[in-house]
Every structure is written in structure tokens, then in C-alpha cells.
Amino acid sequence: MILATVIDWEALGDVVLYSVVAGIGVPAIYALAVLGAARSTEKGRGGGLPATAYALLSLLGGAACLAAIGFAVYLMTQK
């Protein structure tokens, strides 16, 4: 079959896998950052984690998102 010789199926599978991981992983990390930011500013929390833990979650989530963006830009400039 001609498609088997034209298409590099392993590379295509890698692209699909990395796209799914990036498409689900980065928004999930960003959602944690938003959750941490929202919960750290709530006044009337009854129990649960302290505000500093939520603020730390927000900072770590934001830093992870920025790192993912920086890594993507690095990868695009290397190809």
C-alpha cells in the first residue's frame, strides 16, 4: 500500500500523543492555578487548607504553565 511508505506512522503517533498530553495537561495545571488563586482570597473558609497552601498552589500552577509555554517556544525554535 502506498500510504504505508509515504506516512511515518511512528512520528504521527508521537505528534498525536504529545498533543493530547499538552491539550489536557496544560489546561489542568492552569485550572489548579485558578483554583488556588480563588480559594486563597476567600474570607469565610470553614476548615480545609489554609490560604497560604492555596496561594502556593496558585504560584506553582502559574509557574508550571509558564514553563510549558517556554518549553514549547524552545522546541519550535529548534526545529
C-alpha positions in Angstrom: 0.0 0.0 0.0 1.3 3.4 -0.9 0.2 5.1 2.4 2.5 2.9 4.4 5.5 4.1 2.5 4.5 7.8 2.5 3.4 8.3 6.1 5.8 7.9 9.0 3.2 6.3 11.4 5.5 6.4 14.4 6.1 10.1 14.1 2.4 10.7 13.5 1.6 8.7 16.7 4.1 10.8 18.7 2.5 14.0 17.5 -1.0 12.8 18.5 0.3 11.6 21.9 2.1 14.8 22.7 -0.9 16.9 21.5 -3.2 15.0 23.8 -0.9 15.3 26.8 -0.4 19.1 26.1 -4.1 19.7 25.4 -5.2 18.1 28.6 -2.2 18.6 30.9 -1.6 22.4 30.5 -5.2 23.4 31.0 -5.5 21.1 34.0 -2.4 22.8 35.6 -3.9 26.2 34.7 -7.2 25.2 36.4 -5.2 24.3 39.5 -3.6 27.8 39.4 -7.0 29.5 39.1 -8.5 27.3 41.9 -5.6 28.2 44.2 -5.9 31.9 43.4 -9.7 31.9 44.0 -9.5 29.9 47.2 -6.6 31.8 48.7 -8.7 35.0 48.7 -11.9 33.6 50.2 -12.7 35.1 53.6 -15.1 32.6 55.1 -13.5 29.2 54.7 -14.7 26.7 57.2 -11.8 24.2 57.6 -9.8 22.8 54.7 -6.4 24.0 53.7 -5.0 27.4 54.9 -4.9 30.3 52.5 -1.1 30.0 52.2 -1.4 26.5 50.8 -3.8 27.7 48.1 -1.6 30.6 47.3 1.4 28.2 46.9 -0.8 26.0 44.6 -1.6 29.1 42.5 2.1 30.1 42.3 3.2 26.6 41.3 0.5 26.2 38.8 1.3 29.5 37.2 5.0 28.7 37.1 4.3 25.3 35.5 2.2 27.0 32.8 4.9 29.5 32.1 7.4 26.7 31.9 5.3 24.7 29.5 4.9 27.8 27.3 8.7 28.5 27.4 9.4 24.8 26.6 7.1 24.9 23.6 8.7 28.1 22.3 12.1 26.5 22.7 11.0 23.4 20.8 9.6 25.5 18.0 12.8 27.4 17.6 15.0 24.3 17.5 13.2 22.7 14.5 
